[in-house]
Amino acid sequence: MMNLIGSTDEMYENAMRDAKVSDSLSMKRLFDAVATKNYVEATEKTFEELENFDARGWSDGLCGTEWESVEDCIMCAEEAASQLLEEEAQNQGDEEE
């Protein structure tokens, strides 16, 4: 899992460095990077299960102008990751019943 986390960390660091509210593409990259980092660090999935995980999919359908600040974008991305983790936990619970 180290390689995946390492590439996630690099994506996160680059996105944090490059994020500018006036640049919608950089904000979408930041959203994707933060959500991915939070998800990968918190999920119980194995490396094999994460191999086909698309780290760019978080911001699909977003314009990149939704956030008032970099901090706002980060909070929304963290919430998106949290929601997916909750959904997966719910689905896992449903499968076990």
C-alpha positions as CSV (number, residue, x, y, z in Angstrom):
1,M,0.0,0.0,0.0
2,M,3.0,2.3,0.3
3,N,3.2,3.1,-3.4
4,L,-0.4,4.1,-3.5
5,I,-0.1,6.2,-0.4
6,G,3.1,7.7,-1.7
7,S,1.6,8.8,-5.0
8,T,-1.5,10.0,-3.1
9,D,0.7,12.1,-0.9
10,E,2.6,13.6,-3.9
11,M,-0.7,14.4,-5.7
12,Y,-1.9,16.1,-2.5
13,E,1.3,18.1,-2.0
14,N,1.3,19.3,-5.6
15,A,-2.4,20.2,-5.5
16,M,-1.9,22.1,-2.2
17,R,1.0,24.0,-3.6
18,D,-0.8,24.9,-6.9
19,A,-4.3,25.7,-5.6
20,K,-5.6,29.1,-6.4
21,V,-9.3,30.1,-6.0
22,S,-9.0,32.0,-9.3
23,D,-8.0,28.8,-11.2
24,S,-10.9,26.4,-11.3
25,L,-8.8,23.6,-12.7
26,S,-6.4,23.8,-9.8
27,M,-9.3,23.8,-7.3
28,K,-10.7,20.7,-8.9
29,R,-7.3,19.0,-8.6
30,L,-7.2,20.0,-5.0
31,F,-10.6,18.6,-4.4
32,D,-9.6,15.3,-6.0
33,A,-6.3,15.1,-4.1
34,V,-7.8,15.9,-0.7
35,A,-10.7,13.5,-1.1
36,T,-8.4,10.7,-2.4
37,K,-5.9,11.1,0.4
38,N,-8.6,11.1,3.0
39,Y,-10.3,8.1,1.4
40,V,-7.2,6.0,0.9
41,E,-6.0,6.7,4.4
42,A,-9.3,5.7,6.0
43,T,-10.6,2.9,3.8
44,E,-10.4,-0.7,4.8
45,K,-9.9,-1.8,1.2
46,T,-6.8,-3.7,0.2
47,F,-4.2,-2.5,-2.2
48,E,-5.7,-4.8,-4.8
49,E,-9.1,-3.4,-4.3
50,L,-7.8,0.1,-4.8
51,E,-5.8,-0.6,-7.9
52,N,-8.5,0.6,-10.3
53,F,-9.6,3.5,-8.0
54,D,-9.9,6.7,-10.1
55,A,-8.5,9.5,-8.0
56,R,-9.7,12.1,-10.5
57,G,-13.4,11.1,-10.3
58,W,-14.2,13.1,-7.2
59,S,-14.7,16.4,-9.0
60,D,-16.7,15.0,-11.9
61,G,-19.6,17.4,-12.5
62,L,-18.0,20.2,-10.6
63,C,-16.9,23.5,-12.1
64,G,-14.1,24.3,-9.8
65,T,-15.7,27.6,-8.8
66,E,-18.0,26.2,-6.0
67,W,-15.6,27.1,-3.2
68,E,-14.9,30.5,-1.7
69,S,-11.4,29.5,-0.5
70,V,-8.9,26.8,-0.6
71,E,-9.9,25.9,3.0
72,D,-13.6,25.6,1.8
73,C,-12.5,23.3,-1.0
74,I,-10.5,21.1,1.5
75,M,-13.4,20.8,3.9
76,C,-15.8,19.8,1.1
77,A,-13.4,17.2,-0.2
78,E,-13.0,15.8,3.2
79,E,-16.7,15.5,3.5
80,A,-17.0,13.8,0.1
81,A,-14.5,11.2,1.2
82,S,-16.3,10.7,4.5
83,Q,-19.6,10.3,2.8
84,L,-18.2,7.6,0.5
85,L,-16.6,5.8,3.4
86,E,-20.0,5.9,5.3
87,E,-21.8,4.5,2.2
88,E,-19.3,1.7,1.9
89,A,-19.6,0.9,5.6
90,Q,-23.4,0.8,5.3
91,N,-23.2,-1.4,2.2
92,Q,-20.8,-3.7,4.0
93,G,-23.2,-4.0,6.9
94,D,-26.1,-4.7,4.5
95,E,-24.1,-7.5,2.9
96,E,-23.3,-9.1,6.2
97,E,-26.9,-9.4,7.3
